[in-house]
Amino acid sequence: MQAIVGKVGDYLVRGCDRDDVPTVIKINEETLPEHYSDYFYYEILAEFPEAFLVAEVGGGVVGYVMTRIEYGFSHLKRLGLSRKGHIVSIAVSEQHRGRGVGSLLMQKAQEAMAAKGATESYLEVRVSNNGAINLYQRLGYHSAGRLESYYKDGEAALVMATPLGR
Ligand SMILES: CC(C)(COP(=O)(O)OP(=O)(O)OC[C@H]1O[C@@H](n2cnc3c(N)ncnc32)[C@H](O)[C@@H]1OP(=O)(O)O)[C@@H](O)C(=O)NCCC(=O)NCCS
C-alpha cells in the first residue's frame, strides 16, 4: 500500500494503488457527470502517481483527487508560460462530505504538484457547482476565466487557479 500523506479525523489520505482504480471509477460515476475511459485513470496514475491520491476510512476508499502536470500559458501571469498542476477530477462519496476530506485531498495534491515543480494549480468547475467553488475559494483559488459550453450538456466552466509553493 502507498504511504499515508495526511489525516483528518478517521480519514487518511494516501497515494492511489492500481487496485484502487476500480473504486475510484465507481466514485466518479456516482458523483460526477464527467466520466473517463478506464485507460485514462491508469495512464494518469502511471504518469504522475505522487498526486493521484485517495481518501480511505475503515479500509474503504471514499474519495480521490486525480491530477497531472502540464506546461503552457499561465492562468496567473499575463502571457507567461508556466509549469501548471491541473486538478483533473476530485470527488468524495456523498455520505463522507463536509468532514474536511475534500480540502485535505486538495492540499496534499497541491503539495505533491509543487514538489514536482508546478508553480500554479488550476481546475475547471461547473458554474453551478457552488459547493465546490466555495471550497476552492477557501483554498485560495480565484476565477481565471470562463469556458462557454465546456461540458457535454452545454454548461459553462469556471477556470480557477492559485499559486503554489509559497
Ligand atoms: C467538492 C467535494 C469534493 C468537497 O468534498 P468534501 O469532503 O465535502 O470537502 P470538505 O469537507 O473539505 O469541505 C466541504 C465543506 O465542509 C466544511 N468542513 C470542512 N471540514 C469540516 C469538519 N471537520 N466538520 C464540518 N465541516 C467541515 C468546509 O468548511 C466546507 O464548507 P465550505 O465549502 O462552505 O467552505 C465534494 O462535495 C464532492 O465530491 N462533490 C461532488 C463532486 C464534485 O463536484 N467535484 C468537484 C468537481 S470540479
PDBQT file of the ligand as one rigid body, heavy atoms in Angstrom, charges set to zero:
ROOT
HETATM    1  C1  LIG A 201     -16.411  19.138  -3.794  1.00  0.00    +0.000 C 
HETATM    2  C2  LIG A 201     -16.164  17.966  -2.829  1.00  0.00    +0.000 C 
HETATM    3  C3  LIG A 201     -15.003  17.132  -3.374  1.00  0.00    +0.000 C 
HETATM    4  C4  LIG A 201     -15.813  18.512  -1.443  1.00  0.00    +0.000 C 
HETATM    5  O1  LIG A 201     -15.510  17.416  -0.602  1.00  0.00    +0.000 OA
HETATM    6  P1  LIG A 201     -15.741  17.488   0.992  1.00  0.00    +0.000 P 
HETATM    7  O2  LIG A 201     -15.056  16.308   1.563  1.00  0.00    +0.000 OA
HETATM    8  O3  LIG A 201     -17.173  17.652   1.298  1.00  0.00    +0.000 OA
HETATM    9  O4  LIG A 201     -14.934  18.826   1.331  1.00  0.00    +0.000 OA
HETATM   10  P2  LIG A 201     -14.657  19.448   2.784  1.00  0.00    +0.000 P 
HETATM   11  O5  LIG A 201     -15.353  18.635   3.836  1.00  0.00    +0.000 OA
HETATM   12  O6  LIG A 201     -13.209  19.628   2.895  1.00  0.00    +0.000 OA
HETATM   13  O7  LIG A 201     -15.310  20.860   2.650  1.00  0.00    +0.000 OA
HETATM   14  C5  LIG A 201     -16.707  20.969   2.432  1.00  0.00    +0.000 C 
HETATM   15  C6  LIG A 201     -17.317  21.860   3.456  1.00  0.00    +0.000 C 
HETATM   16  O8  LIG A 201     -17.288  21.200   4.712  1.00  0.00    +0.000 OA
HETATM   17  C7  LIG A 201     -16.712  22.085   5.687  1.00  0.00    +0.000 C 
HETATM   18  N1  LIG A 201     -15.868  21.299   6.589  1.00  0.00    +0.000 N 
HETATM   19  C8  LIG A 201     -14.569  21.008   6.406  1.00  0.00    +0.000 A 
HETATM   20  N2  LIG A 201     -14.122  20.284   7.438  1.00  0.00    +0.000 NA
HETATM   21  C9  LIG A 201     -15.154  20.117   8.286  1.00  0.00    +0.000 A 
HETATM   22  C10 LIG A 201     -15.334  19.440   9.509  1.00  0.00    +0.000 A 
HETATM   23  N3  LIG A 201     -14.319  18.805  10.087  1.00  0.00    +0.000 N 
HETATM   24  N4  LIG A 201     -16.560  19.460  10.055  1.00  0.00    +0.000 NA
HETATM   25  C11 LIG A 201     -17.589  20.108   9.461  1.00  0.00    +0.000 A 
HETATM   26  N5  LIG A 201     -17.471  20.753   8.294  1.00  0.00    +0.000 NA
HETATM   27  C12 LIG A 201     -16.282  20.762   7.728  1.00  0.00    +0.000 A 
HETATM   28  C13 LIG A 201     -15.876  23.041   4.953  1.00  0.00    +0.000 C 
HETATM   29  O9  LIG A 201     -15.831  24.285   5.620  1.00  0.00    +0.000 OA
HETATM   30  C14 LIG A 201     -16.569  23.151   3.636  1.00  0.00    +0.000 C 
HETATM   31  O10 LIG A 201     -17.513  24.171   3.660  1.00  0.00    +0.000 OA
HETATM   32  P3  LIG A 201     -17.451  25.299   2.510  1.00  0.00    +0.000 P 
HETATM   33  O11 LIG A 201     -17.393  24.564   1.195  1.00  0.00    +0.000 OA
HETATM   34  O12 LIG A 201     -18.708  26.037   2.719  1.00  0.00    +0.000 OA
HETATM   35  O13 LIG A 201     -16.218  26.070   2.757  1.00  0.00    +0.000 OA
HETATM   36  C15 LIG A 201     -17.452  17.091  -2.690  1.00  0.00    +0.000 C 
HETATM   37  O14 LIG A 201     -18.528  17.942  -2.338  1.00  0.00    +0.000 OA
HETATM   38  C16 LIG A 201     -17.828  16.302  -3.912  1.00  0.00    +0.000 C 
HETATM   39  O15 LIG A 201     -17.317  15.206  -4.139  1.00  0.00    +0.000 OA
HETATM   40  N6  LIG A 201     -18.742  16.833  -4.733  1.00  0.00    +0.000 N 
HETATM   41  C17 LIG A 201     -19.207  16.120  -5.907  1.00  0.00    +0.000 C 
HETATM   42  C18 LIG A 201     -18.141  16.066  -6.952  1.00  0.00    +0.000 C 
HETATM   43  C19 LIG A 201     -17.697  17.444  -7.368  1.00  0.00    +0.000 C 
HETATM   44  O16 LIG A 201     -18.489  18.356  -7.500  1.00  0.00    +0.000 OA
HETATM   45  N7  LIG A 201     -16.383  17.586  -7.559  1.00  0.00    +0.000 N 
HETATM   46  C20 LIG A 201     -15.780  18.828  -7.971  1.00  0.00    +0.000 C 
HETATM   47  C21 LIG A 201     -15.806  18.933  -9.442  1.00  0.00    +0.000 C 
HETATM   48  S1  LIG A 201     -14.912  20.359 -10.010  1.00  0.00    +0.000 SA
ENDROOT
TORSDOF 0
